[in-house]
Amino acid sequence: MFWLALVAFMKFAVKAIIFSMDYLKVGKATDLKGKDRRLYRFFEILPGFLSYATFIALIFFSYFQPVWVAFFIIAFDVYWLLLVIYLALYLVVAYRKMKKNSAINWRARCEELSRENFVDPKIAIDSLARGGKKWTDLIQLVVLPTYNENEEIIASALDALLKDGFPPEQMLVVLAIEERAGEEGRQRAINIKKSFQDKFAHLVITFHPDGMVGEIKGKGANQSWAIKQVKKELLDPENFNFDNILVSVFDIDTMVRPGYFFALSYKFLTVSDPYRASYQPIPIYQNNLWEAPFFSRVAASSNTFWQMMMQIREEQLVTYSSHSMTLRALVDIGFWSTNMVSEDSRIFWHCLLYYGGDYRVEPLYFPVSMDITFDRNFIQTAKSLYKQQRRWAWGAENVPYLMFNTVKHWHNIDRKKIISHIFTQIYGFHSWATNALIIAVVGWMPMLIGGDRFNTTVLSGNLPSITQSLMNIAMIGLVLSAIISTLLLPKRPAKYTFFKNVRMVLEWVFVPFTIIFFGSIPCLDAQWRLLRGKYMGFWVTPKSRS
């Protein structure tokens, strides 16, 4: 009886585990049924509800209790000022760390780790921390998903890998092409194969089939298919050691700076528990910086600065765009999800939940170069930038994913850590959607609709001057951003004069415009769609360089 009971219990446990693990592959509420579906929908509604409820409440009280709202606006402006100063300090520290790391000879550092007698006692770490591995044991597997990008952009990404300095015989490169790219995509593959087939240990080209059941048309499905094919056709037959493989997934416009893979290897070899971490560089959008319109440059630079600041705030850092991780972790979780849009951040949340909270992102403080949104003309670029920002804001889909899986795995996770992440995400998406509009629009509501209930008070005359004074002080952050953006500028092409540099500095006066029309509004758009259950697909940002 004991053995029968034990067998029955084990069967039940296995089924429970399998069922539980399925929750980590959920992309949206419609993937579920019954109570689970209703619970997930409730969590999907939450981000948009909080943002829109904030505006409704502030407008409502601006009419009935305008003095309350006026005091709130003043308090909010003070909070905004302190936040700007706080983040400005982070930006300076992150910039200095990035400059310092960019100047380090990471190959020499890696080679020093391989010696028995360390030259620098600071890096004489316990060999158990890296399992006795050396940088020469590591294989860099680089996945480059592409759809309709031209051959020049693909070739530039591969050229950058060769110029990195890491031995190409230790690099496996996967060009993951969408089958729906058609004959043009296949021709690009043939041309790339001819140019680069002998320059890496392996150059594998995969074609992701179109219309696979349960998938959305997006990068996650493409790269997941690609790495599964590589595992099946190359890694498994040739008995590669998965523990020695670092996987870097780069947007096709990503151009690594020389030394990236040595910096990545050094970090992997020196951190504790390296298999429970992803590794995040700093994306700097400057491949086509000189050609792109001003609003695209300002939006891209703002995103770069945010990613730089998040490198300092390691406890809140999440994988973004191009990043690296171990193949071991990818195999453990079953690779990227194929049924959602924000795969670059979802992979982190998936790992975090899979390992019960024992997963993190390690900052590299090392830059990689990427493209700024740049389309056929000014108007088309504005439309494309809006869609890109809306797709990024669709990352709010991770809020219901986190909350739902926290409920489902309540007894098997580090609750304190994951709940902290949940509040950070809710706060982040709420701030993204509301802060700029509260300052620019809602701050005027008590005067516009408060009537005599407000306009006859002393506060009504002081509110504009108080707000203006606080915002003038907050301009320190804007000036600092303009300075650092200038320091990050690549060499100016010969066809442009010095006045182009001056224009780029002056363009920062358009930040208020940019953060509203290419920040808050697309974020509210994405949250409204999520609230209504109108799920977005993956939109591919056009890549163009003149």
Steps between C-alpha positions, in 0.01 A plus 500: 500500500786735587663455161170541317433819692852625429465430128163676492646798681794519262270491199292779651812703579638464147166605350484797737852608409434469128174690533670764709783540250250563224408825670847633425425475128180706519497794262156648566169428669357323196763224546309397815151389595252543783613666823859524381393695195287741706782554748754567225257744331461686828876543516511608132248775573693631800781709334262689271239538774751663735625742233159609373351510851779739599399749229127460567550555873719807451256659253204417726661657804628794293134595462360412844812543719748705296703608805572135582624442147711818509680377811542161334652665190749694713595185690529310172724770350728481805509122464584540129780742580654264757462208258678692223792583732512142628505351150748760377749382762446140386553605139836661579619196696384260225669708230831499689480125558423439134795714387728320746386155389531590133867586554591174677688228314254221577702239315792565735264472796368166372852370438600602850219285636655202322835528677587311811667805658278803466672830424222702663400370845160665463400240244656202676158348549421149609514275193184327624307820423552432132513122513862496391403641159722720287394742231645263241239242607212729410300498178314813394174410327359811331140499374406772249126494419404684182195548283533748213817691593732559208828322439709799601356505853546123542858517373586788732381298802721204394797726427469645850518148646825438313645832613413429862830316545360183655638195312252425221575128537319526836193663346184336366288748307135434417326718245131440570293600197122506476370272227244767411791719381457296182746467215672827591575363845647181353715696260632710786583178684695367200700821469577514873601134501747562217655796679523361853479120496872445568546778752341341808509153653149458362262731317152347509207645308149398602160580350216530747182352347209738469161441662600249767215421741514685832757755383478868424708647221792635700862485599447261790352225283774545239795481738346215697460296181855586395672391819295180519617415148862575590473286811349212304728513196830624646532520877356160588667295221842652571458470881555864586517569873198724565662635816771661286267678259395863542209607279477859379176601329551821305258705296630487144608866512719438808870561444716385790791718607845333500552313826133423570537121512810520719313733738208255498733203559677674787171583669377142456822358641514727804144537632351256746246253361550611137232263363231687692559825318450682173755759388392841376705750294399863452325566165623822340296602198748656262552282191295747296495786750608775261225422247200448732250781576535695826207336680636152426841601635356649818275198563787258437742691722242514778465122482879459508520718811227297670685177428822654631332601826342156540848344489563673834167381641590134463210375713260646241696416186315290241623357171439737212545467125848357435633300795681178594426198720607140545378219278448298818230740619338508156480123484363482854204727423434368150627805308312819418124526504345506155160648584577851626661824383751612764728196481815691600366571850273195528803270489620656826161474671470140382840413649429692820180303561643168382784525751269622776649849508863387482585678177636845423642727230868590522587845357799506265543880481611433144338657192363347183391717206152483352285682242274796569152478350536643150249444224444627146414857595425730794132406539558128454781511755266664752241227442762227532641651820152514652442134416840404639430679828155341520654156450751567776218623725319174427754359744221568752382152397764373742312649797209250478750223421695574818194543722324190370804277537574639845155382607547160335851443641445671835668228708797443267640847445687777680180698555666813636729532198235433238237722663760777503548448126122514449467835676800634308342400169160644587660823617720517189220457247269731695769771510576453131134552413409780740791714626556719195128565450446581868768769478407635156118473505343402833695768685282763328166333574424675832531839327309391189205319654523585873298820454454734794570211737865540401553824311398713800765339722854630557634165382359557150741788445798316643455158337641596154805674645572216744471242223718705265770546764515129578512408133776753435714334766418161347653627175835402657421144398426611145828690474691202638331270246601732216861501621526122528327450163770723351775296667351182350490633144693293246737667258318751281481402130686732264179613331382673819642818654557593863157664504347152486649437845356826625156406368517165677557672832217750442263217407471409868255788544251268326513246783160609645343449158674165452412347836133585448443404136755218485479396864181547698251481212628174340527353849138588575407359159667167583342484845155577358536213255611265778214616722248421225666169407589628152835323483779646293721309261872550453583805291844502334669840518628604155881501472644761266840662459587756238 
